[in-house]
Amino acid sequence: MTLFALAIAPGLAICLFIYVKDRYNREPLHLLLLSFLLGALSTLPALLIQIVSGMQLETLHPGDYLRAAFYAYCIVALSEEGSKLMFVRMFAFRKNAFDEPFDGIVYTVMTGMGFATLENIGYVYQHGWTAAVSRMFLAVPAHATFAILMGYHIGLARFGSGRLTRNLHFLKGLLLASLLHGTYDFFLFTGNGWKLHGPRHDRRVRGFSTNFSHNTDRFLEINTRHLRGSNVMGNKNNFAFKTTKIYGINCEDLSCLDIVTGK
């Protein structure tokens, strides 16, 4: 029971964090719960793709960086992030409650945490306390960061004009999330702590992974500038207004975005 609690705690904590940050026009709880469960279900297509590929982590040899890169970026990262995107696109993206760009981050994080939580349960029960503690601070927050990156572009796609614009945002979100996800896994596959299975973790992995969580808030701040002047900026429920509120800046207009973004 203790291991189970440790396995689900980080994903639920991140879901709660995102829910609390969404202070204005919060999403219906049942949609968030369904997104979380669909995220857990999205592990199945990803797993199927990885099995069909014929490549396994155990078949990678130390020093075989080319195969490790192909497996990390093209097999693991693309299959997992693509599966999450597919379920967000099929469910939350179509809902009327998805009524502002910030909702793209909310629903994608919920889906990503469903995926990460189910994955975490498997690793924790297989490898015990060491995996539970290490993944609590590394792998699960990394999944949240990938989801934020992709969710930002899903939010833009929801309110983009024209199919081409929407598809470009979907593609950009998928590629950015997969790029970071693949880089994270590549460091794991070529370091001492393969897939966070054991107690040893390469120093480069720890530093790289910590930077994911450290830069998440900065990402949210910086990207408000890209929404300046768009047709979704006209009310207090929009992405930029909520971001300034989150960081404790009381704005009645968008002039304080320069404070948020440091410009």
Backbone torsions as a table, in degrees:
resi	resn	phi	psi	omega
1	MET	NA	-38.0	179.0
2	THR	-64.8	-43.2	178.1
3	LEU	-62.8	-39.1	179.0
4	PHE	-63.3	-42.8	178.8
5	ALA	-62.5	-41.9	178.5
6	LEU	-65.9	-32.0	-178.3
7	ALA	-71.7	-38.1	-176.0
8	ILE	-92.8	-17.8	-173.8
9	ALA	-60.2	-48.7	-176.3
10	PRO	-63.1	-40.7	179.3
11	GLY	-64.6	-43.6	178.7
12	LEU	-66.1	-37.6	179.4
13	ALA	-63.6	-40.9	179.2
14	ILE	-68.6	-38.9	175.6
15	CYS	-59.4	-44.5	179.3
16	LEU	-64.0	-39.9	179.2
17	PHE	-60.0	-47.8	-180.0
18	ILE	-65.6	-39.1	179.6
19	TYR	-62.9	-42.6	179.2
20	VAL	-66.2	-37.7	179.6
21	LYS	-67.7	-25.4	177.9
22	ASP	-82.6	73.9	-170.0
23	ARG	-77.2	-23.7	-173.9
24	TYR	-114.3	130.9	178.1
25	ASN	55.4	56.2	-177.3
26	ARG	-64.4	152.5	-177.3
27	GLU	-78.2	150.1	177.7
28	PRO	-59.5	136.2	-176.1
29	LEU	-61.5	-35.1	-177.5
30	HIS	-67.5	-32.1	176.8
31	LEU	-71.4	-35.7	177.3
32	LEU	-67.2	-41.8	178.9
33	LEU	-64.5	-43.3	178.6
34	LEU	-64.5	-37.2	177.0
35	SER	-63.8	-40.1	177.9
36	PHE	-62.3	-46.1	-179.5
37	LEU	-66.7	-38.7	177.1
38	LEU	-66.5	-32.0	174.9
39	GLY	-62.7	-40.6	176.0
40	ALA	-63.8	-39.3	179.0
41	LEU	-67.1	-27.8	-177.8
42	SER	-69.2	-9.3	174.6
43	THR	-65.9	-26.8	-174.8
44	LEU	-67.5	-50.9	177.2
45	PRO	-60.5	-39.1	179.4
46	ALA	-62.7	-44.0	179.4
47	LEU	-64.0	-40.1	179.3
48	LEU	-61.9	-45.1	179.0
49	ILE	-60.7	-42.5	-178.9
50	GLN	-66.5	-35.4	177.7
51	ILE	-69.5	-45.5	-178.7
52	VAL	-63.6	-30.9	-179.2
53	SER	-61.8	-24.1	179.9
54	GLY	80.5	-3.0	178.8
55	MET	-98.3	141.2	177.3
56	GLN	-134.1	153.8	-179.5
57	LEU	-58.8	-37.1	-176.9
58	GLU	-67.2	-20.2	-178.7
59	THR	-86.3	-7.6	179.1
60	LEU	-80.6	133.5	-179.7
61	HIS	-100.8	141.9	176.6
62	PRO	-54.1	132.6	-179.1
63	GLY	92.8	-10.6	178.4
64	ASP	-87.4	73.8	-171.3
65	TYR	-70.3	-32.0	-179.1
66	LEU	-66.0	-47.4	178.1
67	ARG	-66.6	-37.7	178.5
68	ALA	-63.7	-39.8	179.2
69	ALA	-67.1	-43.6	179.4
70	PHE	-62.2	-43.4	-179.5
71	TYR	-66.3	-42.3	-177.2
72	ALA	-67.6	-48.3	-173.9
73	TYR	-84.2	-49.1	-169.9
74	CYS	-87.4	-28.7	-177.9
75	ILE	-99.0	-62.7	-174.2
76	VAL	-71.6	-56.7	-173.6
77	ALA	-63.5	-49.3	-177.8
78	LEU	-65.5	-38.7	-179.7
79	SER	-67.6	-42.1	-176.8
80	GLU	-73.9	-46.7	179.3
81	GLU	-69.2	-36.5	177.0
82	GLY	-64.9	-37.3	178.4
83	SER	-66.7	-42.0	177.1
84	LYS	-61.8	-46.0	-179.8
85	LEU	-59.8	-41.5	-179.0
86	MET	-60.0	-43.8	-177.3
87	PHE	-73.0	-36.0	175.0
88	VAL	-64.5	-43.1	-179.1
89	ARG	-64.0	-37.2	-176.6
90	MET	-78.8	-26.0	-173.9
91	PHE	-115.1	-78.2	-170.8
92	ALA	-63.1	-37.3	-176.3
93	PHE	-58.7	-27.8	-175.7
94	ARG	-89.2	-8.1	-173.2
95	LYS	-80.8	145.0	177.3
96	ASN	-65.1	-26.2	179.0
97	ALA	-67.4	-19.4	175.0
98	PHE	-78.4	84.6	-169.9
99	ASP	-121.7	14.1	176.4
100	GLU	-159.4	157.0	-176.0
101	PRO	-58.5	-34.8	-178.2
102	PHE	-61.7	-25.8	179.7
103	ASP	-63.6	-25.9	176.1
104	GLY	-60.2	-40.7	177.4
105	ILE	-68.1	-43.8	-176.8
106	VAL	-59.9	-52.9	-175.6
107	TYR	-70.3	-34.7	180.0
108	THR	-71.1	-36.8	176.3
109	VAL	-65.3	-41.9	178.3
110	MET	-60.4	-42.8	177.8
111	THR	-66.1	-44.4	179.1
112	GLY	-62.6	-36.3	179.6
113	MET	-73.3	-29.6	172.6
114	GLY	-63.5	-44.4	176.7
115	PHE	-60.8	-51.7	-175.6
116	ALA	-64.5	-35.1	-178.1
117	THR	-68.4	-46.0	178.9
118	LEU	-64.4	-41.8	176.5
119	GLU	-60.5	-40.6	-178.1
120	ASN	-66.0	-38.1	178.9
121	ILE	-59.2	-43.9	179.3
122	GLY	-62.0	-46.0	-179.3
123	TYR	-66.2	-41.4	-176.7
124	VAL	-66.3	-42.8	178.9
125	TYR	-69.5	-25.4	179.7
126	GLN	-83.0	-34.8	-171.5
127	HIS	-121.5	-1.8	169.1
128	GLY	80.4	-154.1	-170.1
129	TRP	-62.1	-38.2	-177.6
130	THR	-60.7	-46.9	177.9
131	ALA	-64.9	-38.8	-178.9
132	ALA	-60.1	-46.2	-177.2
133	VAL	-72.1	-45.8	-176.7
134	SER	-65.7	-43.0	-178.6
135	ARG	-71.7	-24.0	176.8
136	MET	-61.5	-34.6	-176.4
137	PHE	-104.5	-8.4	-176.1
138	LEU	-120.9	-71.7	-169.6
139	ALA	-66.2	-45.7	-176.6
140	VAL	-67.8	-47.4	174.4
141	PRO	-60.3	-32.1	177.4
142	ALA	-63.8	-43.5	176.9
143	HIS	-59.4	-37.7	178.1
144	ALA	-64.2	-39.7	179.5
145	THR	-65.8	-42.8	176.8
146	PHE	-59.2	-40.2	-178.0
147	ALA	-67.1	-37.8	179.1
148	ILE	-64.1	-44.0	179.0
149	LEU	-60.5	-48.0	-178.8
150	MET	-70.6	-39.3	-179.2
151	GLY	-63.7	-33.7	176.7
152	TYR	-58.6	-44.1	-178.8
153	HIS	-77.5	-28.7	173.6
154	ILE	-65.0	-39.3	176.1
155	GLY	-61.3	-41.3	177.0
156	LEU	-67.0	-37.0	179.4
157	ALA	-64.6	-36.8	-178.2
158	ARG	-60.6	-33.3	-177.1
159	PHE	-113.3	14.2	176.9
160	GLY	-75.3	155.7	-179.7
161	SER	-99.5	116.7	177.5
162	GLY	96.4	148.1	-177.9
163	ARG	-64.2	-38.6	-179.0
164	LEU	-62.2	-44.0	179.4
165	THR	-61.9	-44.5	179.5
166	ARG	-62.5	-45.2	-178.9
167	ASN	-64.8	-35.3	177.3
168	LEU	-65.1	-38.8	176.9
169	HIS	-67.4	-40.5	175.5
170	PHE	-59.1	-46.7	-178.6
171	LEU	-64.4	-43.8	-179.6
172	LYS	-63.0	-43.4	178.3
173	GLY	-62.3	-42.9	179.3
174	LEU	-63.4	-45.3	-176.9
175	LEU	-68.6	-40.5	178.9
176	LEU	-64.5	-46.2	179.0
177	ALA	-63.2	-41.5	-179.7
178	SER	-67.9	-35.3	178.8
179	LEU	-62.7	-48.1	179.6
180	LEU	-69.8	-40.4	178.3
181	HIS	-61.3	-46.4	180.0
182	GLY	-64.1	-38.8	178.2
183	THR	-65.0	-42.8	176.5
184	TYR	-57.4	-49.9	-178.8
185	ASP	-67.1	-36.2	179.9
186	PHE	-60.9	-41.7	176.6
187	PHE	-62.5	-38.1	178.8
188	LEU	-68.0	-45.2	-175.4
189	PHE	-67.0	-30.1	-177.4
190	THR	-101.7	1.5	177.8
191	GLY	-100.9	-160.8	-178.1
192	ASN	-84.1	-27.9	-175.2
193	GLY	-101.3	77.8	-175.5
194	TRP	-62.1	115.8	176.3
195	LYS	56.7	25.5	179.3
196	LEU	57.7	33.4	-179.4
197	HIS	-79.0	-38.3	-171.6
198	GLY	-114.5	-175.7	-175.5
199	PRO	-77.2	-15.2	-175.7
200	ARG	-93.8	133.2	177.2
201	HIS	-136.2	131.0	-179.9
202	ASP	-61.5	142.2	-178.5
203	ARG	-58.2	-35.8	178.5
204	ARG	-63.5	-37.4	179.5
205	VAL	-65.3	-44.7	-179.0
206	ARG	-61.7	-45.2	-179.0
207	GLY	-66.5	-43.1	-179.7
208	PHE	-63.2	-44.0	-176.5
209	SER	-69.2	-39.5	179.2
210	THR	-61.3	-36.9	179.9
211	ASN	-64.0	-29.2	177.2
212	PHE	-57.5	-52.5	-176.9
213	SER	-68.7	-38.1	-177.5
214	HIS	-63.7	-34.1	-174.0
215	ASN	-92.1	-2.9	-176.6
216	THR	-61.1	-50.2	-179.7
217	ASP	-61.8	-39.8	179.8
218	ARG	-63.0	-36.6	177.6
219	PHE	-59.9	-45.4	-179.8
220	LEU	-62.0	-37.9	179.9
221	GLU	-68.0	-50.3	-174.1
222	ILE	-60.8	-40.5	-171.6
223	ASN	-78.2	-4.7	173.1
224	THR	-63.5	-30.2	-177.5
225	ARG	-65.2	-26.4	-178.0
226	HIS	-74.8	-14.3	178.7
227	LEU	-95.6	-2.3	-178.9
228	ARG	-62.1	129.3	175.8
229	GLY	84.4	0.3	179.9
230	SER	-82.1	170.3	-176.3
231	ASN	-80.5	6.4	178.2
232	VAL	-109.3	14.2	-174.1
233	MET	-101.7	11.9	-168.6
234	GLY	-90.9	5.2	-179.7
235	ASN	-143.3	170.3	-174.2
236	LYS	-78.9	-1.1	176.3
237	ASN	-96.7	6.5	-175.4
238	ASN	-80.6	170.4	-174.8
239	PHE	-58.4	-47.9	-174.4
240	ALA	-68.4	-43.5	-180.0
241	PHE	-60.9	-42.7	-179.7
242	LYS	-65.9	-36.0	-180.0
243	THR	-65.0	-40.8	178.3
244	THR	-66.3	-37.2	177.3
245	LYS	-64.5	-40.8	-179.8
246	ILE	-57.2	-39.1	-176.9
247	TYR	-92.0	16.9	169.7
248	GLY	80.1	18.2	-179.8
249	ILE	-106.0	121.4	-176.1
250	ASN	-90.3	102.3	-177.7
251	CYS	-113.7	137.1	170.0
252	GLU	-101.8	-6.9	173.6
253	ASP	-142.3	-169.5	-175.6
254	LEU	-94.9	7.8	-177.4
255	SER	-65.8	-25.0	-176.9
256	CYS	-84.4	3.2	175.6
257	LEU	-60.0	-29.9	178.0
258	ASP	-63.5	-32.1	177.1
259	ILE	-69.2	-42.4	-177.6
260	VAL	-64.7	-43.4	-175.3
261	THR	-86.5	-2.9	177.0
262	GLY	79.2	14.3	-179.3
263	LYS	-96.1	NA	NA
